[in-house]
Amino acid sequence: MIIGIGTDILKIERLQAAYDRTQGRLAEKILGPDEMLVFKARLARNHKRGIAFLATRFAAKEAFSKAIGLGMRMPMTWRSLQTLNEVSGKPVTSYSGALARFMTEKQWQAQVTVSDELDMAIAFVVVTEQN
């Protein structure tokens, strides 16, 4: 059964401006520890691809918060949701802390997809009840 859906789209240049304005602290606020490792590696290889990664993860967190119906309120926090990739490239969600307990208690799971183009990033999340 579908519990909720959420989507988010953003201009990458706006995120880049916020990243620059905070001298990179924006990434530390948004990304979980595993996401941060990927972000730093991508940023070191190609700055634009690193920022695109940050943008898709920002969008995924916004879309997820809409899908669970709470917005950015506890137990949802920026760093408690991580969107990582399986070896195949498929994006998957990972939870920590109070959000992990919340998802387990509700018996909910989330499917996520992210995409980016030159100037835009988008994420779509579907939250379902586990059977």
HELIX and SHEET records of a PDB file:
HELIX    1   1 ILE A   12  ARG A   21  1                                  10    
HELIX    2   2 ARG A   25  ILE A   30  1                                   6    
HELIX    3   3 PRO A   33  ARG A   45  1                                  13    
HELIX    4   4 HIS A   47  ALA A   67  1                                  21    
HELIX    5   5 TRP A   78  SER A   80  5                                   3    
HELIX    6   6 GLY A   97  LYS A  106  1                                  10    
SHEET    1   A 3 ILE A   2  LYS A  11  0                                        
SHEET    2   A 3 MET A 120  GLU A 129 -1                                        
SHEET    3   A 3 TRP A 108  ASP A 116 -1                                        
SHEET    1   B 2 LEU A  81  ASN A  85  0                                        
SHEET    2   B 2 PRO A  91  TYR A  95 -1                                        
END                                                                             
